[in-house]
Amino acid sequence: MIRFDHVTKQLGGRNVLDDLSFEVKKGEIFAIVGPSGTGKSVTLKHMVRLLTPTSGEVWVGDVEMSAVNGGELARARERFGYLFQGGALLGWMTVEENIALPLRERTRLTEAEIEERVMQALSAVGLERDGGKYPSEISGGMQKRAGLARAIIREPEIVLYDEPTSGLDPVTARTIDQLVRRLNEELGITSVVVTHDLQGALLIADRIAMLTGGRFVEVSPPKTFVATDQPDVRSFLDAQFISKKGLEGF
């Protein structure tokens, strides 16, 4: 579905990504974890061509994202939904208006059709009673859910999540995790999640990739990931108080 072939990205004179190769399978939740500054968000941005590799290729299906431009790039991006770290809601618009914006800007749907789609999206994320509120009137968790509704409003094949639980309390974070998992199953989409929240990644991901030094040092299902003896992964797990003894919880 998504494939990186020997991707290197240089920023500020250093290799943020260093000969990185991997594949995200259709329909899976693929989580990318690792310390700050290791290139997690840079990897995500390459998928939708917000960044271009210094060398190597990025493929989505049979389209080389790292090479297309103009109308072909615009069409390729139509396959994606993107949940930004802060939700990225426009403060002068209501929740409903924020969610409807991609439909109004990029489709020829009637207002009645847009309203129906917006209500479906609001219901999917549990905000059916909050569409008339402004972002400042709802909690951080609700803002993330509204951002997710906007990300799925055009029925994308792939949703990219940039730190979906950042800044949320543990209870709200787990609610967002459950929502990501449910929507992935119900809508049949492919999800790539960049996160510092290893607990969440272990709960929702089909596979977890640990990025350090511009490369993946471990790519495996949650149970295998927790049990590994790879030193960087063990250090990362220990820092979040997750041990092999806790394996039964995942």
BAPA-573448 format. One record per residue: x, y, z of N, C-alpha, C, CB in turn; residue number from 0. Coordinates in steps of 0.05 Angstrom, whole numbers, always signed. Glycine has a CB too. Layout:
N
((X,Y,Z),(X,Y,Z),(X,Y,Z),(X,Y,Z),NUM)
...
//
This chain:
250
((+17,-24,+0),(+0,+0,+0),(+17,+25,+0),(-19,+0,+24),0)
((+35,+27,+20),(+55,+49,+21),(+82,+36,+23),(+50,+68,+46),1)
((+101,+45,+6),(+127,+32,+6),(+149,+53,+4),(+129,+13,-18),2)
((+168,+51,+21),(+193,+67,+20),(+215,+50,+10),(+200,+79,+49),3)
((+229,+59,-11),(+251,+44,-22),(+277,+60,-19),(+246,+37,-52),4)
((+293,+53,+0),(+319,+66,+5),(+317,+96,+6),(+338,+57,-18),5)
((+299,+106,+23),(+294,+135,+25),(+315,+148,+44),(+266,+140,+34),6)
((+328,+168,+34),(+345,+185,+50),(+335,+213,+49),(+375,+183,+41),7)
((+334,+227,+71),(+326,+255,+72),(+346,+271,+88),(+297,+258,+83),8)
((+358,+290,+76),(+378,+307,+89),(+364,+334,+96),(+402,+312,+71),9)
((+367,+341,+121),(+357,+367,+131),(+378,+379,+149),(+329,+364,+147),10)
((+385,+404,+145),(+405,+417,+161),(+432,+403,+161),(+396,+418,+189),11)
((+439,+391,+138),(+465,+379,+135),(+468,+351,+147),(+485,+396,+147),12)
((+445,+339,+156),(+447,+312,+167),(+425,+294,+155),(+445,+312,+198),13)
((+429,+269,+156),(+410,+249,+146),(+389,+245,+168),(+423,+223,+138),14)
((+365,+256,+165),(+343,+251,+183),(+332,+223,+178),(+321,+273,+181),15)
((+329,+216,+153),(+323,+189,+145),(+347,+178,+129),(+297,+187,+127),16)
((+355,+153,+135),(+380,+143,+125),(+376,+116,+112),(+401,+141,+147),17)
((+371,+116,+85),(+367,+91,+70),(+345,+75,+82),(+393,+75,+70),18)
((+322,+88,+86),(+299,+75,+100),(+281,+60,+80),(+282,+96,+115),19)
((+277,+34,+85),(+259,+18,+68),(+239,+3,+86),(+276,-2,+52),20)
((+214,+4,+79),(+193,-11,+93),(+167,-9,+77),(+188,+1,+122),21)
((+148,-25,+85),(+122,-25,+71),(+99,-26,+92),(+120,-49,+52),22)
((+79,-10,+87),(+54,-10,+103),(+33,-26,+87),(+44,+19,+110),23)
((+22,-46,+100),(+3,-63,+86),(-25,-51,+85),(+2,-91,+99),24)
((-40,-57,+65),(-67,-48,+62),(-84,-57,+86),(-79,-57,+36),25)
((-99,-38,+98),(-117,-45,+120),(-105,-46,+147),(-130,-70,+114),26)
((-79,-43,+150),(-67,-45,+177),(-64,-18,+190),(-40,-59,+175),27)
((-60,-19,+217),(-51,+4,+232),(-21,+1,+237),(-67,+8,+259),28)
((-6,+19,+225),(+23,+18,+227),(+32,+41,+244),(+37,+18,+199),29)
((+44,+36,+267),(+52,+57,+286),(+82,+61,+284),(+44,+50,+315),30)
((+90,+86,+283),(+119,+93,+283),(+125,+107,+310),(+126,+112,+259),31)
((+143,+96,+325),(+150,+107,+351),(+180,+113,+352),(+142,+88,+374),32)
((+188,+127,+373),(+217,+133,+376),(+221,+160,+390),(+231,+134,+349),33)
((+245,+166,+399),(+250,+191,+412),(+245,+215,+395),(+279,+191,+422),34)
((+244,+239,+407),(+240,+264,+392),(+264,+268,+374),(+236,+287,+411),35)
((+257,+280,+350),(+279,+287,+332),(+290,+265,+315),(+300,+300,+347),36)
((+277,+242,+315),(+288,+219,+300),(+276,+216,+272),(+283,+193,+315),37)
((+257,+234,+265),(+247,+234,+238),(+219,+221,+234),(+265,+220,+221),38)
((+204,+218,+256),(+178,+205,+254),(+159,+222,+236),(+166,+201,+282),39)
((+156,+247,+243),(+139,+264,+227),(+149,+269,+199),(+135,+291,+241),40)
((+176,+269,+196),(+188,+272,+169),(+180,+248,+152),(+219,+274,+172),41)
((+179,+224,+164),(+171,+200,+149),(+142,+203,+140),(+174,+175,+167),42)
((+125,+213,+158),(+96,+216,+152),(+92,+236,+129),(+81,+226,+177),43)
((+107,+258,+130),(+104,+279,+110),(+113,+269,+82),(+120,+303,+117),44)
((+131,+250,+81),(+139,+240,+55),(+117,+224,+42),(+164,+222,+58),45)
((+100,+212,+58),(+78,+195,+47),(+59,+211,+31),(+64,+181,+70),46)
((+54,+236,+39),(+34,+252,+25),(+48,+274,+9),(+15,+265,+45),47)
((+74,+272,+6),(+91,+290,-10),(+91,+318,+1),(+81,+290,-39),48)
((+90,+321,+27),(+96,+347,+39),(+126,+351,+40),(+84,+349,+67),49)
((+141,+329,+38),(+170,+330,+35),(+178,+310,+13),(+185,+322,+62),50)
((+200,+315,+0),(+210,+298,-22),(+237,+287,-14),(+213,+314,-49),51)
((+242,+261,-19),(+267,+249,-11),(+291,+262,-24),(+267,+219,-17),52)
((+313,+263,-10),(+338,+270,-22),(+347,+249,-42),(+361,+274,-1),53)
((+342,+224,-35),(+345,+201,-53),(+326,+179,-45),(+375,+191,-53),54)
((+321,+161,-63),(+302,+139,-58),(+274,+145,-68),(+300,+134,-28),55)
((+256,+127,-64),(+229,+129,-75),(+208,+123,-54),(+225,+110,-99),56)
((+185,+137,-56),(+162,+133,-39),(+138,+126,-57),(+155,+158,-21),57)
((+126,+102,-53),(+104,+93,-69),(+79,+91,-53),(+111,+66,-83),58)
((+56,+98,-64),(+30,+93,-53),(+15,+78,-75),(+15,+119,-45),59)
((+11,+52,-70),(+0,+35,-92),(+19,+35,-115),(-28,+46,-101),60)
((+9,+42,-139),(+26,+42,-163),(+35,+70,-170),(+11,+30,-186),61)
((+32,+89,-152),(+40,+117,-157),(+65,+123,-141),(+17,+137,-149),62)
((+86,+133,-155),(+110,+142,-141),(+106,+170,-131),(+135,+139,-160),63)
((+99,+173,-106),(+93,+199,-94),(+117,+218,-96),(+84,+197,-65),64)
((+141,+207,-95),(+165,+223,-95),(+171,+235,-123),(+188,+207,-85),65)
((+156,+227,-143),(+162,+236,-170),(+139,+252,-183),(+168,+213,-187),66)
((+114,+248,-174),(+91,+261,-187),(+89,+291,-180),(+65,+247,-180),67)
((+77,+306,-198),(+73,+334,-193),(+46,+343,-205),(+96,+351,-206),68)
((+38,+368,-200),(+15,+379,-212),(-11,+364,-206),(+19,+381,-242),69)
((-27,+359,-227),(-52,+346,-224),(-50,+318,-214),(-67,+347,-249),70)
((-29,+304,-222),(-25,+276,-213),(-20,+275,-183),(-2,+263,-229),71)
((-4,+294,-173),(+1,+295,-144),(-25,+302,-129),(+23,+316,-138),72)
((-40,+321,-140),(-65,+328,-127),(-84,+304,-125),(-79,+351,-142),73)
((-86,+288,-147),(-103,+265,-147),(-93,+244,-127),(-105,+253,-175),74)
((-67,+241,-125),(-55,+221,-107),(-61,+229,-78),(-25,+219,-111),75)
((-60,+255,-72),(-66,+264,-45),(-95,+261,-37),(-58,+294,-42),76)
((-112,+258,-57),(-141,+254,-51),(-145,+227,-36),(-157,+254,-77),77)
((-126,+210,-37),(-128,+184,-24),(-124,+186,+6),(-109,+164,-36),78)
((-114,+209,+16),(-106,+212,+43),(-125,+229,+60),(-78,+224,+44),79)
((-127,+222,+86),(-137,+241,+106),(-114,+245,+125),(-162,+229,+121),80)
((-113,+269,+138),(-90,+276,+155),(-100,+288,+181),(-70,+295,+140),81)
((-93,+275,+203),(-100,+287,+229),(-74,+300,+240),(-111,+266,+249),82)
((-75,+327,+242),(-51,+341,+251),(-49,+340,+282),(-53,+370,+242),83)
((-25,+345,+291),(-20,+342,+320),(-39,+359,+337),(+9,+349,+326),84)
((-43,+384,+330),(-60,+401,+346),(-89,+401,+338),(-50,+429,+345),85)
((-97,+384,+320),(-125,+384,+310),(-128,+403,+286),(-144,+392,+332),86)
((-114,+427,+288),(-114,+446,+266),(-142,+456,+257),(-100,+435,+242),87)
((-159,+459,+277),(-186,+470,+271),(-184,+500,+268),(-206,+462,+293),88)
((-201,+511,+251),(-202,+540,+247),(-220,+552,+268),(-212,+548,+219),89)
((-209,+570,+285),(-223,+580,+308),(-248,+596,+302),(-205,+596,+324),90)
((-250,+608,+279),(-273,+625,+272),(-296,+609,+259),(-265,+647,+253),91)
((-292,+583,+257),(-313,+565,+245),(-323,+546,+267),(-302,+550,+221),92)
((-348,+539,+265),(-358,+519,+283),(-346,+491,+276),(-389,+517,+282),93)
((-351,+472,+294),(-341,+445,+289),(-353,+435,+262),(-349,+426,+312),94)
((-379,+439,+258),(-391,+430,+234),(-378,+443,+209),(-421,+436,+234),95)
((-373,+468,+211),(-362,+483,+188),(-333,+473,+183),(-362,+513,+193),96)
((-318,+468,+204),(-291,+457,+200),(-292,+430,+186),(-277,+454,+227),97)
((-310,+413,+194),(-311,+386,+182),(-321,+388,+153),(-330,+368,+198),98)
((-339,+406,+147),(-350,+409,+120),(-331,+422,+101),(-376,+425,+121),99)
((-310,+436,+111),(-293,+452,+94),(-281,+436,+71),(-271,+463,+111),100)
((-270,+412,+75),(-258,+397,+52),(-279,+391,+31),(-246,+372,+61),101)
((-304,+386,+39),(-325,+380,+19),(-333,+405,+4),(-350,+369,+34),102)
((-333,+428,+17),(-341,+453,+4),(-318,+462,-15),(-347,+475,+24),103)
((-293,+457,-7),(-271,+466,-24),(-265,+448,-47),(-246,+469,-6),104)
((-270,+421,-44),(-260,+402,-64),(-280,+385,-77),(-240,+385,-51),105)
((-306,+389,-71),(-327,+373,-84),(-349,+391,-95),(-338,+352,-64),106)
((-367,+379,-110),(-390,+393,-120),(-416,+383,-107),(-392,+390,-151),107)
((-413,+372,-83),(-437,+363,-69),(-455,+387,-62),(-429,+348,-43),108)
((-481,+381,-61),(-500,+401,-53),(-498,+406,-23),(-529,+393,-60),109)
((-509,+428,-13),(-508,+433,+16),(-523,+411,+31),(-521,+460,+22),110)
((-544,+401,+20),(-559,+379,+34),(-541,+354,+36),(-585,+372,+19),111)
((-526,+348,+15),(-509,+325,+15),(-485,+329,+35),(-498,+319,-13),112)
((-475,+354,+35),(-453,+360,+54),(-463,+358,+83),(-443,+389,+49),113)
((-486,+368,+88),(-497,+367,+115),(-500,+338,+124),(-524,+382,+117),114)
((-510,+321,+106),(-514,+292,+113),(-487,+279,+119),(-528,+278,+90),115)
((-467,+285,+102),(-440,+273,+106),(-428,+283,+132),(-422,+280,+83),116)
((-432,+308,+139),(-420,+320,+163),(-433,+307,+188),(-425,+350,+164),117)
((-459,+303,+187),(-473,+290,+210),(-464,+261,+213),(-503,+291,+206),118)
((-459,+247,+191),(-448,+220,+193),(-421,+220,+206),(-447,+207,+165),119)
((-404,+239,+198),(-377,+240,+209),(-378,+248,+239),(-360,+261,+194),120)
((-395,+267,+246),(-398,+274,+274),(-407,+251,+291),(-418,+298,+277),121)
((-426,+236,+280),(-435,+212,+295),(-413,+191,+298),(-459,+200,+280),122)
((-397,+188,+278),(-376,+168,+278),(-356,+174,+301),(-361,+167,+252),123)
((-351,+199,+307),(-332,+206,+328),(-345,+215,+354),(-314,+229,+318),124)
((-372,+212,+356),(-386,+218,+381),(-390,+247,+387),(-372,+205,+403),125)
((-392,+264,+366),(-395,+293,+370),(-421,+303,+358),(-372,+308,+358),126)
((-441,+286,+355),(-466,+294,+341),(-480,+317,+355),(-484,+270,+340),127)
((-475,+322,+381),(-488,+344,+395),(-471,+369,+397),(-496,+335,+423),128)
((-447,+368,+385),(-428,+390,+389),(-421,+404,+363),(-403,+379,+402),129)
((-434,+398,+342),(-427,+410,+316),(-430,+440,+315),(-444,+398,+295),130)
((-448,+452,+330),(-452,+480,+329),(-433,+496,+347),(-480,+487,+338),131)
((-415,+483,+362),(-396,+496,+379),(-371,+504,+364),(-389,+479,+403),132)
((-357,+524,+376),(-331,+532,+365),(-309,+517,+379),(-327,+563,+368),133)
((-286,+514,+366),(-264,+499,+378),(-257,+507,+406),(-239,+501,+360),134)
((-259,+533,+412),(-252,+543,+439),(-272,+534,+460),(-250,+573,+438),135)
((-295,+524,+451),(-316,+516,+469),(-316,+486,+475),(-343,+524,+458),136)
((-297,+471,+464),(-296,+442,+468),(-268,+435,+479),(-302,+427,+442),137)
((-266,+411,+491),(-241,+402,+503),(-221,+394,+482),(-247,+379,+522),138)
((-196,+390,+491),(-175,+381,+473),(-181,+355,+460),(-149,+379,+487),139)
((-192,+336,+475),(-200,+310,+464),(-221,+313,+443),(-209,+292,+486),140)
((-241,+330,+448),(-262,+335,+428),(-251,+348,+403),(-284,+352,+440),141)
((-231,+366,+406),(-219,+378,+383),(-205,+357,+366),(-198,+399,+392),142)
((-191,+338,+379),(-178,+316,+364),(-199,+300,+349),(-162,+298,+383),143)
((-222,+294,+362),(-243,+279,+349),(-255,+294,+326),(-265,+272,+369),144)
((-258,+320,+329),(-267,+337,+307),(-247,+337,+284),(-272,+366,+316),145)
((-222,+338,+290),(-201,+337,+270),(-202,+310,+255),(-174,+341,+281),146)
((-207,+289,+270),(-209,+262,+257),(-234,+261,+239),(-211,+240,+279),147)
((-256,+272,+248),(-280,+273,+231),(-274,+287,+205),(-304,+286,+245),148)
((-259,+309,+206),(-252,+324,+182),(-233,+307,+164),(-238,+350,+189),149)
((-216,+291,+177),(-197,+274,+162),(-211,+252,+147),(-176,+262,+181),150)
((-233,+243,+157),(-247,+220,+144),(-271,+229,+127),(-256,+200,+164),151)
((-277,+255,+126),(-302,+264,+114),(-303,+258,+84),(-305,+294,+118),152)
((-280,+256,+71),(-280,+251,+42),(-274,+221,+36),(-259,+268,+29),153)
((-277,+205,+57),(-274,+176,+54),(-248,+168,+42),(-297,+165,+37),154)
((-226,+175,+55),(-199,+168,+45),(-192,+139,+47),(-178,+185,+59),155)
((-173,+130,+32),(-163,+103,+34),(-143,+100,+57),(-150,+94,+8),156)
((-129,+122,+62),(-107,+123,+82),(-111,+147,+100),(-79,+123,+68),157)
((-107,+142,+126),(-107,+165,+145),(-80,+166,+159),(-131,+162,+166),158)
((-68,+189,+159),(-42,+194,+173),(-48,+209,+199),(-22,+209,+155),159)
((-37,+199,+221),(-41,+211,+247),(-15,+221,+258),(-54,+191,+267),160)
((-13,+247,+263),(+12,+258,+275),(+6,+264,+305),(+20,+284,+260),161)
((+16,+247,+322),(+13,+249,+351),(-16,+253,+359),(+30,+273,+361),162)
((-34,+234,+353),(-62,+237,+358),(-70,+240,+388),(-77,+214,+347),163)
((-53,+231,+406),(-60,+233,+435),(-42,+253,+449),(-57,+206,+448),164)
((-26,+269,+435),(-9,+288,+448),(-24,+309,+464),(+8,+302,+427),165)
((-16,+314,+488),(-28,+334,+505),(-54,+326,+518),(-34,+358,+489),166)
((-62,+301,+516),(-87,+291,+527),(-81,+275,+553),(-102,+274,+507),167)
((-101,+276,+571),(-98,+260,+595),(-101,+230,+588),(-119,+268,+617),168)
((-92,+212,+605),(-91,+183,+598),(-119,+172,+590),(-81,+167,+620),169)
((-140,+180,+604),(-166,+169,+598),(-175,+179,+570),(-187,+178,+619),170)
((-172,+204,+564),(-179,+215,+538),(-162,+203,+516),(-177,+245,+538),171)
((-136,+199,+522),(-118,+187,+502),(-127,+159,+494),(-90,+186,+513),172)
((-136,+143,+514),(-145,+116,+507),(-171,+117,+492),(-149,+100,+533),173)
((-188,+137,+497),(-212,+141,+481),(-206,+146,+452),(-229,+163,+492),174)
((-186,+163,+447),(-178,+168,+419),(-166,+143,+406),(-157,+191,+419),175)
((-150,+128,+422),(-139,+103,+411),(-162,+84,+402),(-122,+89,+433),176)
((-182,+81,+419),(-204,+63,+413),(-218,+73,+388),(-223,+61,+436),177)
((-221,+99,+385),(-234,+110,+361),(-218,+105,+336),(-238,+141,+365),178)
((-192,+108,+337),(-175,+102,+314),(-178,+73,+306),(-145,+108,+321),179)
((-177,+55,+325),(-180,+26,+319),(-207,+20,+307),(-176,+10,+345),180)
((-228,+31,+319),(-255,+26,+309),(-260,+36,+281),(-276,+38,+328),181)
((-251,+61,+276),(-255,+72,+249),(-239,+57,+228),(-247,+102,+249),182)
((-215,+48,+236),(-199,+33,+217),(-213,+7,+209),(-171,+26,+230),183)
((-226,-6,+228),(-240,-31,+222),(-266,-26,+207),(-246,-46,+248),184)
((-281,-6,+216),(-308,-1,+204),(-305,+11,+176),(-324,+18,+221),185)
((-286,+28,+171),(-283,+41,+145),(-264,+27,+126),(-274,+70,+149),186)
((-250,+7,+136),(-232,-8,+119),(-208,+8,+109),(-247,-20,+96),187)
((-199,+27,+125),(-177,+44,+116),(-150,+33,+125),(-181,+73,+127),188)
((-129,+45,+115),(-102,+40,+124),(-93,+63,+141),(-82,+35,+100),189)
((-81,+58,+164),(-74,+80,+182),(-44,+79,+189),(-90,+78,+208),190)
((-31,+102,+189),(-4,+105,+198),(-4,+125,+220),(+16,+114,+174),191)
((+6,+116,+244),(+4,+133,+268),(+33,+139,+278),(-12,+118,+290),192)
((+40,+164,+278),(+65,+173,+291),(+59,+181,+319),(+78,+197,+275),193)
((+73,+170,+339),(+65,+176,+366),(+89,+172,+385),(+43,+158,+375),194)
((+89,+188,+407),(+106,+184,+430),(+93,+165,+450),(+114,+210,+443),195)
((+67,+161,+446),(+51,+146,+466),(+53,+116,+460),(+21,+155,+465),196)
((+74,+103,+471),(+78,+75,+465),(+56,+57,+476),(+104,+66,+477),197)
((+44,+65,+499),(+21,+50,+509),(-1,+49,+489),(+11,+63,+536),198)
((-7,+72,+477),(-28,+72,+456),(-21,+56,+432),(-34,+100,+448),199)
((+4,+58,+423),(+13,+42,+400),(+10,+12,+405),(+42,+49,+393),200)
((+17,+3,+429),(+15,-25,+435),(-14,-34,+435),(+28,-31,+463),201)
((-32,-17,+442),(-61,-24,+443),(-74,-25,+416),(-75,-4,+461),202)
((-66,-8,+397),(-81,-6,+372),(-67,-16,+348),(-88,+22,+368),203)
((-40,-17,+348),(-25,-23,+323),(-25,-52,+316),(+3,-12,+325),204)
((-25,-58,+290),(-19,-85,+280),(+11,-90,+280),(-31,-89,+252),205)
((+26,-69,+273),(+55,-70,+275),(+66,-43,+285),(+68,-77,+247),206)
((+88,-45,+299),(+101,-21,+310),(+130,-20,+299),(+101,-22,+342),207)
((+138,+4,+290),(+165,+8,+280),(+179,+28,+298),(+164,+17,+250),208)
((+202,+21,+307),(+219,+39,+323),(+239,+53,+306),(+232,+23,+346),209)
((+238,+80,+305),(+256,+95,+288),(+278,+108,+305),(+240,+116,+272),210)
((+302,+103,+298),(+324,+117,+311),(+348,+117,+292),(+332,+102,+338),211)
((+363,+139,+292),(+385,+142,+274),(+377,+142,+244),(+404,+121,+278),212)
((+352,+150,+239),(+342,+150,+211),(+334,+124,+200),(+363,+162,+194),213)
((+334,+103,+216),(+327,+76,+207),(+309,+62,+227),(+352,+59,+202),214)
((+294,+42,+218),(+278,+26,+236),(+296,+4,+248),(+254,+13,+221),215)
((+297,+3,+274),(+313,-18,+287),(+295,-41,+296),(+327,-6,+312),216)
((+269,-38,+294),(+250,-60,+300),(+224,-54,+286),(+246,-63,+331),217)
((+213,-74,+272),(+187,-72,+260),(+173,-98,+267),(+188,-66,+229),218)
((+153,-98,+284),(+141,-123,+292),(+113,-118,+305),(+159,-138,+312),219)
((+97,-140,+308),(+72,-137,+322),(+77,-130,+351),(+56,-164,+320),220)
((+57,-120,+365),(+61,-110,+393),(+74,-130,+412),(+35,-102,+404),221)
((+64,-156,+412),(+75,-175,+430),(+105,-180,+425),(+60,-201,+428),222)
((+112,-182,+400),(+140,-186,+393),(+157,-161,+400),(+143,-192,+363),223)
((+145,-138,+395),(+159,-112,+401),(+166,-110,+431),(+141,-88,+393),224)
((+146,-117,+448),(+151,-116,+477),(+172,-136,+486),(+125,-120,+492),225)
((+173,-159,+472),(+191,-180,+481),(+219,-178,+470),(+179,-206,+473),226)
((+224,-159,+452),(+250,-158,+438),(+273,-151,+458),(+249,-138,+416),227)
((+297,-159,+450),(+321,-152,+465),(+337,-130,+451),(+338,-177,+469),228)
((+326,-119,+429),(+340,-98,+415),(+345,-75,+434),(+323,-88,+390),229)
((+369,-65,+437),(+376,-46,+459),(+361,-20,+458),(+405,-40,+457),230)
((+357,-8,+434),(+343,+18,+432),(+314,+15,+440),(+345,+29,+404),231)
((+302,-8,+432),(+274,-13,+439),(+271,-17,+469),(+263,-37,+423),232)
((+289,-34,+480),(+288,-39,+508),(+290,-14,+525),(+310,-59,+517),233)
((+308,+4,+516),(+312,+30,+530),(+286,+46,+528),(+335,+45,+519),234)
((+274,+46,+505),(+249,+62,+501),(+227,+50,+518),(+242,+62,+471),235)
((+225,+24,+518),(+204,+11,+535),(+208,+16,+564),(+204,-20,+529),236)
((+233,+14,+573),(+239,+19,+602),(+233,+47,+610),(+269,+13,+607),237)
((+237,+66,+592),(+232,+94,+599),(+202,+99,+603),(+242,+113,+577),238)
((+185,+82,+592),(+157,+85,+595),(+145,+63,+614),(+143,+83,+568),239)
((+164,+51,+629),(+156,+31,+649),(+140,+8,+637),(+140,+44,+671),240)
((+148,-1,+613),(+136,-24,+601),(+157,-46,+599),(+124,-17,+573),241)
((+151,-68,+613),(+171,-90,+614),(+159,-115,+600),(+178,-96,+643),242)
((+176,-135,+597),(+167,-160,+585),(+146,-173,+603),(+190,-180,+581),243)
((+146,-167,+629),(+127,-179,+647),(+99,-168,+642),(+134,-173,+676),244)
((+98,-145,+629),(+71,-134,+623),(+60,-142,+596),(+73,-104,+623),245)
((+73,-162,+584),(+65,-171,+558),(+36,-181,+556),(+83,-193,+549),246)
((+26,-193,+578),(-1,-204,+577),(-22,-182,+573),(-6,-219,+602),247)
((-15,-157,+578),(-35,-136,+576),(-39,-127,+548),(-27,-113,+592),248)
((-23,-137,+528),(-25,-127,+501),(-35,-148,+482),(+2,-116,+492),249)
//
